[in-house]
Structures are given as structure tokens and as C-alpha cells.
Amino acid sequence: MSKNTVKTYRRQLKIPLNYSFFLFGPRGVGKTTLLNHLLPPKKTLRLDLLDNELEYKLSTNKTAFKEIISSLTDAIEWIYIDEIQKIPALLDEVHQTLESNKKIKFALTGSSARKLKAGQANLLAGRAFTLKLYPLSIRELETNFHLSQALQFGTLPKIFEFTNDQDKRAFLAAYVNTYLQEEIVAEGVTRQLQSFKNFLQIAAFNNGEIVSFSNIAQDTGIDARSIKSYYEILEDTLLGFRLYPYKKSIRKKQREKPKFYFFDTGVVRALQGLSSIKLAPKTIEYGKAFEHLLINEILKENHYRKTDFQFSYFTTPNSEVDLIIKKPSGETLLIEIKSTNNIRSKHFTTLKSLLPDIPQSKGIVISREAYKRKTDQNILICPWQNAITEIYS
């Protein structure tokens, strides 16, 4: 496969270099690259639990980790444990080390929170920050970001090492086959590989849609309870997130059916088996990918900026708003995402009807129009390039 020179991108996530931390994110989003760049090599010991021999030694020999710690030289300040979820019990030893050695800090990465949650792992009781890393953002890519390529192939860092579309498709196919299927099964999350493969494709085609366990069960022949657990697996392995409908009552919100979005547009196309088909503007598929990309971007920014926005969507049998953002200040943004470059009144009919009923609310239509403008109804038509600035200003 032909490749460009590997580029290190300036990531938005701020890593604390004076405090221990967990760094979670799907494999391939750049956790290792980021930490190799930030942590001083001569002051860092790295333990990679993807190394089968090391994993076996640390999981079967209860004293091995303590022996490694006791052999450290005075120069070591950081212990970097990659894929910590493979041995959750190590966190007890990490905790003890933090208590006994104030000089040592830990960088703990993981691509799944499932085993940590299931085993009630020691999450260090406030002695470590919890951070998440996502695929590259529009702001991180800067001039390397191209909308059509991001919609088609996503923004996993590895994608940008390849110079042609054929190699990008091959990478995504390998990613889907080795990670989304085999790796999940290898972790013992599910042993029904073929059922899970069938589910993954259906879930990809339902990306951004309201999740109905019973409907998907009918399409796949898998029982609804298993479908529910499979979606939980996707969330726990950081491959996507739920977006709940807008409700003033939190209890009511949790009883409603959510939408589910995968973490990357390119991964969705690969799961659908459509990576080789070019997305064309003015098609339904292009519009869905455009909405997916922008929603992912907006949620990435919320995490990186620590703004504590609350996200939901609004729907009735006859209308829908793609994204509702409630800010801590009390302001509520109602956002429609349209891939057209010619926004007309019909594109924001629901916004016009809802805005008067929601105090401190504003309407925004994110589109491919070239310039910002405001309608007579005080709704902002916003080019996608300016959307993050408008939302987070």
C-alpha cells in the first residue's frame, strides 16, 4: 500500500502531565501516538498489554507487577499501561503504587470500558482523570480536512497515511474485520461471532436512526434481548453513542427510544459494505453522512472543551430536529443539519414552530451554503465550516 509520510497532528485533548489519567478511545484513534509524543521517553516505562507474553505474565503472576515497580530507577516518573482493560486487577496494584510512591504517575489507556465496569474495577477513586480521544477533528486536520473524503472514509489517523482511495478502502475493511469483529470476540464480549457480524451491518444501516430492538431482531433473526446487549457492547467498546429525545424530565428521557451513532463515518461505510461507492451530493446517503459527521464533530468539541452541554434530538410523527443542545447557561440551540447548498424555508419549518415554546432558544441550520445569513425568523443559516465556532462561542 502506498503511504504518505506519517504526520503528527496537534490534538485538541489536553493531557495533564502532572497527574495520573485514564485515556479511553477506540483502537486506531491515536492514543499511543499522542502519548509517545507527550510522555518523556527516558522518564517513562511502557507496558503494552497487547503483548501476549507480557499480558500472560502479569495476569498469572501476582507479584510480577510489584517486582517491575520495585526495579524502577529514580529516573522513571511515568508508567504507561496500554489496554488496561485486559487485566482490570492491575488497577489495585496501580492504586497501591500511587499511595506509596508520590513521584510515580500513571497513564492508563483502554479501548473498552466493559471489563472495567463488569468487574467493578478499581478506578482509583479520584486519583486519576478520565479522558477520551476521538478520530481526528476538523480543527485538528486543518488544511488536510476535505469534506468529501471525510464523509466517505472518516477521520481515523491511519486513513491520512494512504494516497489513494483503494488503499483507504482496504484499511477500513481490515479495521472492520480485525477490530470490530475479531477483537471484540477475542475480549470475550460475545462468542456468537456470526450473529454479531449480522448485527453490525444492520446497526450500520440504522446509524443515526431511532433504535428499535424488536425491528432489528426481525431483520436479523436475533432475539431482541441480544440486540440490546450488542448495542451495549458498541457503547462499552467506545464504538458509538446514544442520543436521547428531548424531554424536560430526565426520567422520561431515559424511557424513550434513542438514536445510535457510530464514532466514525468511514467505519459506517465499511460496515455497510459501501466504501467503494462514492457518496454523491443531493442523495439521501450523502445527507445522512453529512449529519453524522457534524454531530460527531459537535460532541467531540464538547468533550475536549469540557463545556458540559447536554445533547438530544426532537421528533414527532410529522417533524424532527436533528440536534438540541442545552447549555449550562440555560441557552438552548435547536440545530438542523442539511447537506444542501441552497437552504429554503421548508428546511427549517420545525425550528420556526418550536422556538417560541423553548425559552432562551436559538435556531441554527448547518449546511453547505457558502455564507452565513439570518432569516426573518432570526434563524441562522450557517456554513458547516463555521458551525463549531457558532455553537461554542
C-alpha positions, -999 to 999 in steps of 0.1 A, spaced: 0 0 0 13 34 -9 16 58 20 24 95 27 49 105 53 32 99 87 22 133 102 17 140 139 -14 162 144 -18 187 171 -46 171 192 -72 192 210 -73 170 240 -53 185 269 -34 158 287 -24 166 323 13 160 327 13 165 365 -15 139 374 -23 103 365 -51 97 340 -71 71 321 -73 77 283 -101 58 266 -109 56 229 -114 31 201 -83 15 187 -68 35 159 -78 70 171 -42 78 180 -38 72 218 -4 56 215 9 82 191 -3 110 213 13 96 245 45 86 228 47 123 217 39 137 251 55 114 277 93 118 280 108 85 268 137 85 293 113 90 322 86 66 310 81 28 314 56 14 289 38 -18 295 18 -29 264 -8 -55 273 -13 -63 236 20 -81 241 6 -116 247 37 -127 267 36 -97 290 -2 -100 295 2 -136 304 30 -129 329 11 -100 346 -22 -119 347 -8 -152 361 19 -140 384 5 -118 412 40 -105 422 52 -96 387 39 -61 386 53 -53 421 86 -66 410 86 -44 380 78 -14 401 105 -22 427 131 -24 399 124 11 386 153 36 386 149 71 401 147 85 365 112 69 359 83 93 366 56 78 343 43 42 340 22 39 308 0 8 307 -16 3 273 -50 -16 271 -55 -17 308 -89 -34 304 -72 -66 296 -61 -70 333 -85 -50 354 -69 -64 386 -38 -44 379 -56 -13 390 -54 -24 426 -16 -25 422 -17 9 405 -37 23 434 -12 10 459 17 24 440 1 58 438 -4 57 476 32 46 484 52 65 457 42 101 452 67 105 424 52 80 400 23 89 378 3 65 356 -10 69 320 -36 41 315 -52 36 281 -80 14 270 -103 7 241 -131 -7 262 -147 1 295 -167 -31 295 -144 -53 315 -137 -25 339 -174 -19 346 -183 -56 347 -156 -64 371 -162 -34 393 -125 -25 387 -107 0 409 -109 33 391 -85 49 415 -111 70 435 -103 104 420 -65 98 418 -67 98 380 -85 119 355 -107 102 329 -102 114 293 -114 103 259 -98 106 224 -118 105 192 -108 103 155 -92 134 141 -115 165 142 -119 192 115 -99 216 136 -71 191 142 -69 183 105 -69 220 94 -60 222 57 -58 184 55 -96 182 60 -116 176 29 -154 171 33 -159 146 6 -131 124 19 -142 126 55 -178 116 46 -165 87 25 -136 74 46 -139 90 80 -110 106 100 -91 78 117 -55 90 117 -43 60 97 -65 70 67 -44 100 61 -13 79 56 -27 65 23 -25 83 -10 -53 66 -29 -89 56 -23 -83 19 -29 -58 17 0 -82 36 22 -110 12 15 -86 -17 22 -76 -2 55 -112 3 66 -121 -33 55 -92 -46 76 -102 -24 106 -138 -37 105 -128 -73 101 -100 -74 127 -112 -49 153 -150 -46 152 -155 -83 148 -125 -105 159 -111 -82 186 -145 -78 203 -150 -116 203 -114 -121 215 -121 -100 245 -148 -125 255 -176 -99 250 -195 -121 226 -190 -156 214 -217 -155 188 -195 -142 160 -218 -147 130 -248 -132 148 -227 -102 159 -214 -97 123 -250 -97 110 -260 -72 137 -231 -49 129 -242 -45 93 -278 -38 103 -267 -14 130 -246 5 104 -275 8 81 -296 21 110 -269 46 120 -285 79 131 -319 63 132 -341 56 162 -332 22 176 -359 -4 177 -346 -37 192 -377 -56 180 -374 -43 144 -337 -52 142 -345 -86 158 -369 -93 130 -344 -82 103 -316 -103 118 -333 -133 133 -316 -125 166 -337 -121 197 -344 -85 209 -326 -91 242 -294 -100 224 -298 -69 201 -300 -47 232 -268 -63 247 -250 -58 213 -257 -21 214 -244 -20 249 -212 -37 236 -208 -10 210 -211 17 236 -188 0 261 -162 -6 234 -165 32 226 -177 25 190 -207 48 193 -231 66 215 -268 70 221 -287 103 215 -319 105 235 -350 125 226 -356 160 241 -376 158 273 -377 182 303 -378 152 326 -346 131 328 -366 100 338 -389 103 308 -359 108 285 -344 75 296 -376 56 289 -377 69 253 -360 53 223 -326 68 215 -308 71 182 -274 55 179 -244 70 161 -211 52 153 -179 70 162 -167 74 126 -183 79 91 -158 58 73 -163 28 97 -200 30 90 -195 29 52 -172 -1 56 -197 -19 78 -224 -13 53 -201 -27 25 -204 6 6 -168 20 8 -163 15 -29 -194 35 -38 -187 72 -40 -211 94 -20 -228 120 -42 -243 153 -31 -281 155 -33 -286 119 -23 -301 105 9 -269 87 18 -248 119 14 -272 138 36 -271 111 63 -233 110 63 -231 149 64 -254 148 95 -234 120 111 -201 138 106 -213 171 121 -229 155 151 -197 137 158 -178 169 155 -200 188 179 -198 161 205 -160 158 202 -158 196 209 -179 193 240 -156 167 255 -124 185 245 -136 219 257 -153 204 289 -184 226 283 -209 201 298 -235 206 271 -265 182 271 -275 167 237 -308 153 225 -330 152 194 -366 161 189 -392 141 169 -429 138 164 -447 117 138 -445 147 114 -414 166 123 -378 163 136 -349 184 148 -315 167 144 -298 181 175 -308 201 205 -281 215 227 -288 227 263 -260 248 276 -253 253 314 -261 289 309 -297 280 301 -295 287 264 -309 260 241 -298 256 205 -321 239 180 -300 226 151 -309 213 117 -282 197 96 -289 199 58 -263 189 32 -279 212 6 -261 244 -6 -295 261 -10 -314 264 22 -350 274 19 -379 279 43 -391 243 41 -358 232 56 -365 248 90 -403 246 94 -400 227 126 -375 252 141 -399 280 134 -427 262 152 -406 251 182 -385 282 190 -414 302 206 -421 274 230 -385 270 244 -371 299 265 -337 312 256 -336 292 224 -319 299 191 -322 281 157 -293 272 135 -293 254 101 -259 239 93 -255 235 56 -231 236 26 -241 272 18 -211 295 14 -220 324 36 -237 330 69 -271 347 69 -301 352 92 -337 347 81 -366 369 90 -374 344 118 -340 350 133 -327 316 123 -290 314 115 -281 297 82 -245 286 89 -219 271 67 -205 238 81 -170 254 84 -184 279 109 -206 256 129 -183 248 158 -174 284 163 -211 294 163 -222 267 187 -193 271 212 -189 309 211 
